[in-house]
Amino acid sequence: MTEIVKIPAERIKAVRGENDSIKKLIERKCSVTLTIDEEGDVEIGGDPTEVFFAKDIVKAIGRGFEPRDAMRLGGHDYNLYIIQLKEVVGSDKAISRVKSRVIGTKGKIKKEI
C-alpha cells in the first residue's frame, strides 16, 4: 500500500532530519519506506497498518510537532486529531483567540498538552 502526505516545503528538513536521521527512524519504527520530494509530497509505502501510523507521524511533523514528540504516534497509545478551526469558530479573529488560548503564554499550555 502507498499513501502520499503533503507537507509544507519548510517542514521537509524536519521530516528528513540531519543526514536523513528522522526519515530513517520513521522507516525503522514503522517498517515503511519514505520518499520525499522537494515540493513536500511524502510517499509512504508498506503494510497498510504501518502506513497508517507513519502517516500520522509525518502529518504531525508537517504541522509543526517536534519529531521526538511525533514519534509517539507510532504506537496505539496516541492519536493525531486535526481540528479545522474554521468549521468550529467563524471569524479569523476567533481562530486567533482560540489558538492563543491553546498555546498559552510562552507556549506553556502547549507544553502541558
Z-matrix of the N, CA and C atoms (Angstrom, degrees):
N
C 1 1.449
C 2 1.527 1 108.94
N 3 1.321 2 115.67 1 143.95
C 4 1.458 3 121.34 2 178.24
C 5 1.521 4 109.80 3 -130.87
N 6 1.322 5 116.47 4 135.64
C 7 1.467 6 123.23 5 175.40
C 8 1.515 7 107.81 6 -126.52
N 9 1.326 8 116.28 7 148.90
C 10 1.461 9 120.84 8 175.05
C 11 1.512 10 107.99 9 -118.11
N 12 1.340 11 115.47 10 128.38
C 13 1.457 12 122.53 11 178.03
C 14 1.522 13 107.15 12 -115.58
N 15 1.313 14 116.44 13 131.10
C 16 1.456 15 122.04 14 178.27
C 17 1.520 16 108.75 15 -94.93
N 18 1.338 17 116.27 16 127.23
C 19 1.461 18 121.00 17 176.60
C 20 1.530 19 108.21 18 -125.24
N 21 1.331 20 117.47 19 157.38
C 22 1.463 21 119.61 20 177.09
C 23 1.531 22 111.02 21 -62.53
N 24 1.322 23 115.65 22 143.51
C 25 1.470 24 121.18 23 -177.84
C 26 1.528 25 111.85 24 -56.72
N 27 1.328 26 116.80 25 -33.42
C 28 1.474 27 119.30 26 -178.90
C 29 1.531 28 113.10 27 -72.33
N 30 1.330 29 117.85 28 -11.13
C 31 1.463 30 121.17 29 179.04
C 32 1.535 31 112.63 30 -100.80
N 33 1.322 32 117.75 31 -0.56
C 34 1.463 33 121.23 32 179.43
C 35 1.524 34 110.77 33 -58.60
N 36 1.323 35 115.67 34 -43.75
C 37 1.465 36 119.92 35 -179.50
C 38 1.526 37 111.20 36 -61.52
N 39 1.326 38 117.27 37 -36.14
C 40 1.467 39 120.80 38 179.11
C 41 1.528 40 111.28 39 -67.39
N 42 1.335 41 117.35 40 -37.43
C 43 1.465 42 120.87 41 179.09
C 44 1.527 43 110.27 42 -70.98
N 45 1.313 44 115.83 43 -37.73
C 46 1.473 45 118.92 44 179.09
C 47 1.520 46 111.55 45 -73.57
N 48 1.324 47 117.25 46 -46.08
C 49 1.451 48 120.58 47 -174.98
C 50 1.521 49 110.24 48 78.50
N 51 1.298 50 115.38 49 171.24
C 52 1.461 51 120.74 50 179.07
C 53 1.526 52 109.15 51 -68.89
N 54 1.324 53 116.40 52 126.93
C 55 1.473 54 122.73 53 -176.81
C 56 1.534 55 111.99 54 56.04
N 57 1.326 56 116.48 55 35.86
C 58 1.477 57 122.93 56 -179.46
C 59 1.529 58 113.07 57 60.57
N 60 1.328 59 117.83 58 25.95
C 61 1.466 60 120.88 59 -176.30
C 62 1.528 61 112.92 60 -65.02
N 63 1.329 62 118.02 61 -41.70
C 64 1.469 63 120.85 62 -178.98
C 65 1.533 64 109.24 63 -70.65
N 66 1.311 65 116.48 64 -43.04
C 67 1.467 66 121.00 65 177.65
C 68 1.522 67 110.36 66 -56.50
N 69 1.310 68 116.73 67 -47.16
C 70 1.470 69 121.34 68 -179.83
C 71 1.524 70 111.69 69 -65.18
N 72 1.336 71 116.40 70 -37.24
C 73 1.456 72 120.92 71 178.89
C 74 1.533 73 110.71 72 -64.17
N 75 1.333 74 116.65 73 -44.03
C 76 1.469 75 120.53 74 177.86
C 77 1.527 76 109.84 75 -63.10
N 78 1.333 77 116.24 76 -44.26
C 79 1.462 78 120.24 77 179.90
C 80 1.528 79 111.51 78 -60.84
N 81 1.330 80 115.97 79 -41.50
C 82 1.466 81 120.30 80 -179.64
C 83 1.528 82 111.37 81 -70.26
N 84 1.333 83 116.21 82 -47.03
C 85 1.464 84 120.46 83 -176.07
C 86 1.531 85 111.71 84 -64.44
N 87 1.333 86 116.95 85 -38.33
C 88 1.461 87 120.84 86 -174.38
C 89 1.531 88 113.67 87 -104.38
N 90 1.309 89 118.37 88 -0.89
C 91 1.469 90 122.12 89 -177.50
C 92 1.523 91 111.65 90 53.91
N 93 1.341 92 116.51 91 49.99
C 94 1.455 93 123.17 92 178.95
C 95 1.526 94 109.10 93 -128.50
N 96 1.319 95 115.57 94 172.33
C 97 1.460 96 120.64 95 171.25
C 98 1.522 97 107.89 96 -116.71
N 99 1.334 98 116.28 97 138.19
C 100 1.458 99 121.88 98 178.57
C 101 1.521 100 109.01 99 -114.74
N 102 1.316 101 115.88 100 134.38
C 103 1.450 102 122.44 101 172.32
C 104 1.519 103 106.46 102 -124.10
N 105 1.331 104 116.66 103 119.36
C 106 1.463 105 121.97 104 -174.42
C 107 1.520 106 108.63 105 -115.41
N 108 1.344 107 116.35 106 125.04
C 109 1.458 108 118.21 107 175.77
C 110 1.529 109 110.01 108 -103.29
N 111 1.303 110 116.46 109 171.81
C 112 1.470 111 122.06 110 -173.77
C 113 1.527 112 113.50 111 -72.94
N 114 1.329 113 118.61 112 -15.61
C 115 1.466 114 120.86 113 177.71
C 116 1.520 115 112.45 114 -84.56
N 117 1.327 116 117.44 115 -9.24
C 118 1.454 117 120.74 116 179.39
C 119 1.511 118 114.42 117 102.77
N 120 1.321 119 118.16 118 10.77
C 121 1.461 120 120.87 119 175.08
C 122 1.527 121 108.59 120 -86.06
N 123 1.324 122 115.47 121 124.17
C 124 1.457 123 121.25 122 178.16
C 125 1.524 124 107.33 123 -113.32
N 126 1.320 125 116.14 124 114.37
C 127 1.458 126 121.68 125 178.62
C 128 1.523 127 108.21 126 -92.97
N 129 1.319 128 115.51 127 124.73
C 130 1.461 129 121.82 128 -178.00
C 131 1.525 130 107.79 129 -114.88
N 132 1.320 131 116.42 130 121.10
C 133 1.453 132 120.80 131 -178.68
C 134 1.511 133 111.63 132 -122.40
N 135 1.323 134 116.16 133 144.34
C 136 1.454 135 120.80 134 178.55
C 137 1.512 136 111.59 135 151.86
N 138 1.324 137 115.20 136 -162.65
C 139 1.456 138 122.90 137 177.66
C 140 1.538 139 108.49 138 -61.89
N 141 1.342 140 119.11 139 137.52
C 142 1.472 141 121.21 140 -177.01
C 143 1.527 142 114.76 141 -53.14
N 144 1.319 143 118.26 142 -39.72
C 145 1.464 144 120.73 143 179.33
C 146 1.514 145 110.95 144 -65.16
N 147 1.311 146 116.62 145 -44.10
C 148 1.464 147 121.10 146 -179.69
C 149 1.521 148 111.28 147 -68.62
N 150 1.335 149 116.84 148 -36.87
C 151 1.465 150 120.88 149 177.35
C 152 1.529 151 109.49 150 -62.70
N 153 1.332 152 117.22 151 -38.51
C 154 1.463 153 122.26 152 178.69
C 155 1.524 154 110.82 153 -56.61
N 156 1.329 155 117.39 154 -48.07
C 157 1.467 156 120.86 155 -179.14
C 158 1.524 157 111.39 156 -70.82
N 159 1.319 158 117.43 157 -41.72
C 160 1.466 159 120.74 158 -179.94
C 161 1.525 160 110.82 159 -63.33
N 162 1.326 161 116.47 160 -36.60
C 163 1.466 162 121.02 161 179.68
C 164 1.526 163 110.81 162 -60.75
N 165 1.319 164 117.35 163 -43.11
C 166 1.462 165 120.52 164 178.28
C 167 1.527 166 111.47 165 -64.99
N 168 1.317 167 117.44 166 -38.55
C 169 1.460 168 121.05 167 178.94
C 170 1.525 169 109.85 168 -63.09
N 171 1.332 170 116.61 169 -47.31
C 172 1.465 171 120.80 170 -179.19
C 173 1.531 172 110.64 171 -64.47
N 174 1.331 173 117.13 172 -42.91
C 175 1.463 174 120.85 173 178.18
C 176 1.528 175 111.01 174 -59.92
N 177 1.324 176 116.17 175 -44.25
C 178 1.462 177 120.44 176 -178.77
C 179 1.532 178 111.16 177 -62.35
N 180 1.318 179 116.85 178 -45.16
C 181 1.463 180 119.76 179 178.64
C 182 1.527 181 109.12 180 -63.92
N 183 1.313 182 117.26 181 -40.12
C 184 1.460 183 121.64 182 177.78
C 185 1.514 184 112.75 183 -62.66
N 186 1.321 185 117.03 184 -28.90
C 187 1.468 186 121.63 185 179.46
C 188 1.528 187 112.85 186 -86.96
N 189 1.341 188 116.67 187 -4.35
C 190 1.457 189 118.69 188 175.14
C 191 1.507 190 115.94 189 116.22
N 192 1.324 191 118.42 190 -0.85
C 193 1.460 192 120.00 191 177.05
C 194 1.527 193 109.64 192 -67.12
N 195 1.301 194 116.06 193 148.55
C 196 1.456 195 120.28 194 171.06
C 197 1.523 196 107.27 195 -68.63
N 198 1.324 197 118.26 196 140.00
C 199 1.468 198 120.06 197 -178.05
C 200 1.531 199 113.94 198 -54.43
N 201 1.341 200 117.94 199 -39.05
C 202 1.467 201 119.37 200 -178.87
C 203 1.532 202 111.18 201 -64.58
N 204 1.342 203 116.81 202 -32.94
C 205 1.466 204 120.11 203 176.82
C 206 1.528 205 110.94 204 -74.52
N 207 1.319 206 116.76 205 -40.38
C 208 1.464 207 121.36 206 -178.92
C 209 1.524 208 111.60 207 -64.91
N 210 1.318 209 117.47 208 -29.58
C 211 1.465 210 120.82 209 -179.01
C 212 1.529 211 112.19 210 -62.40
N 213 1.312 212 117.54 211 -21.57
C 214 1.469 213 120.87 212 177.24
C 215 1.529 214 111.34 213 -62.54
N 216 1.336 215 116.48 214 -23.49
C 217 1.465 216 120.74 215 -179.59
C 218 1.522 217 112.49 216 -72.35
N 219 1.322 218 117.37 217 -4.36
C 220 1.456 219 121.46 218 -179.60
C 221 1.516 220 114.05 219 -77.93
N 222 1.308 221 117.35 220 -2.64
C 223 1.458 222 120.79 221 179.52
C 224 1.516 223 111.04 222 -118.59
N 225 1.308 224 116.31 223 -174.28
C 226 1.462 225 121.47 224 -176.30
C 227 1.528 226 113.09 225 -88.73
N 228 1.335 227 117.85 226 -4.45
C 229 1.456 228 120.41 227 -175.44
C 230 1.529 229 114.02 228 -85.63
N 231 1.338 230 117.81 229 -18.04
C 232 1.461 231 121.70 230 -175.85
C 233 1.518 232 109.90 231 -127.85
N 234 1.336 233 115.33 232 148.64
C 235 1.462 234 121.92 233 177.15
C 236 1.517 235 109.06 234 -132.12
N 237 1.315 236 116.33 235 154.36
C 238 1.452 237 122.35 236 175.97
C 239 1.522 238 108.30 237 -105.44
N 240 1.312 239 116.20 238 122.70
C 241 1.451 240 122.21 239 174.76
C 242 1.517 241 107.52 240 -120.37
N 243 1.304 242 116.38 241 122.38
C 244 1.463 243 121.38 242 177.71
C 245 1.521 244 106.57 243 -106.31
N 246 1.313 245 114.76 244 119.09
C 247 1.461 246 120.85 245 -178.26
C 248 1.520 247 108.33 246 -100.71
N 249 1.312 248 116.27 247 123.44
C 250 1.458 249 121.79 248 176.52
C 251 1.527 250 107.33 249 -81.55
N 252 1.325 251 116.31 250 101.33
C 253 1.463 252 120.76 251 -174.57
C 254 1.528 253 112.46 252 -62.38
N 255 1.313 254 118.21 253 -29.10
C 256 1.468 255 120.72 254 178.46
C 257 1.532 256 111.31 255 -60.44
N 258 1.324 257 116.66 256 -29.75
C 259 1.461 258 120.70 257 179.22
C 260 1.523 259 112.27 258 -79.98
N 261 1.338 260 116.73 259 -21.57
C 262 1.463 261 120.92 260 -175.96
C 263 1.523 262 111.62 261 -96.74
N 264 1.323 263 116.49 262 -44.68
C 265 1.466 264 121.54 263 178.30
C 266 1.523 265 108.30 264 -119.36
N 267 1.310 266 116.21 265 150.45
C 268 1.457 267 119.63 266 -170.86
C 269 1.508 268 117.59 267 -80.37
N 270 1.304 269 118.01 268 -56.90
C 271 1.463 270 120.57 269 -168.99
C 272 1.520 271 113.04 270 -93.88
N 273 1.326 272 115.29 271 162.41
C 274 1.461 273 120.64 272 176.44
C 275 1.524 274 111.01 273 -63.50
N 276 1.325 275 116.04 274 -34.11
C 277 1.468 276 120.73 275 178.38
C 278 1.535 277 110.26 276 -64.09
N 279 1.320 278 116.55 277 -41.71
C 280 1.464 279 121.18 278 179.23
C 281 1.528 280 110.66 279 -67.44
N 282 1.331 281 117.26 280 -37.44
C 283 1.466 282 121.12 281 177.11
C 284 1.516 283 109.89 282 -62.22
N 285 1.314 284 116.62 283 -44.79
C 286 1.466 285 121.42 284 179.10
C 287 1.530 286 110.96 285 -60.67
N 288 1.325 287 116.48 286 -41.36
C 289 1.467 288 121.59 287 -179.85
C 290 1.534 289 110.77 288 -64.62
N 291 1.340 290 117.10 289 -43.50
C 292 1.465 291 121.14 290 179.92
C 293 1.521 292 110.21 291 -64.47
N 294 1.339 293 117.10 292 -44.64
C 295 1.460 294 120.69 293 178.43
C 296 1.522 295 110.89 294 -59.45
N 297 1.321 296 116.71 295 -42.72
C 298 1.469 297 120.60 296 179.69
C 299 1.516 298 111.39 297 -61.91
N 300 1.305 299 117.30 298 -39.26
C 301 1.465 300 120.75 299 179.45
C 302 1.517 301 111.92 300 -68.65
N 303 1.327 302 116.80 301 -37.49
C 304 1.460 303 119.98 302 179.51
C 305 1.521 304 110.77 303 -70.13
N 306 1.321 305 116.49 304 -41.71
C 307 1.466 306 120.29 305 -178.20
C 308 1.529 307 110.93 306 -74.30
N 309 1.325 308 117.67 307 -42.71
C 310 1.456 309 121.55 308 179.43
C 311 1.521 310 112.32 309 78.26
N 312 1.322 311 115.05 310 174.83
C 313 1.458 312 121.74 311 179.62
C 314 1.521 313 109.63 312 -66.32
N 315 1.321 314 115.34 313 123.14
C 316 1.467 315 122.97 314 179.94
C 317 1.532 316 112.15 315 55.33
N 318 1.326 317 116.71 316 28.02
C 319 1.463 318 120.84 317 175.84
C 320 1.521 319 114.54 318 76.74
N 321 1.325 320 117.19 319 14.31
C 322 1.464 321 120.78 320 -175.65
C 323 1.534 322 112.61 321 -60.59
N 324 1.318 323 117.44 322 -47.64
C 325 1.470 324 120.73 323 -178.16
C 326 1.525 325 110.20 324 -67.12
N 327 1.331 326 116.89 325 -41.39
C 328 1.459 327 121.73 326 178.96
C 329 1.539 328 109.93 327 -57.14
N 330 1.317 329 116.82 328 -43.16
C 331 1.473 330 120.96 329 179.47
C 332 1.524 331 110.77 330 -63.52
N 333 1.323 332 116.82 331 -40.03
C 334 1.464 333 121.00 332 -179.81
C 335 1.525 334 111.43 333 -65.72
N 336 1.326 335 115.76 334 -40.01
C 337 1.481 336 120.13 335 179.57
C 338 1.513 337 108.51 336 -65.91
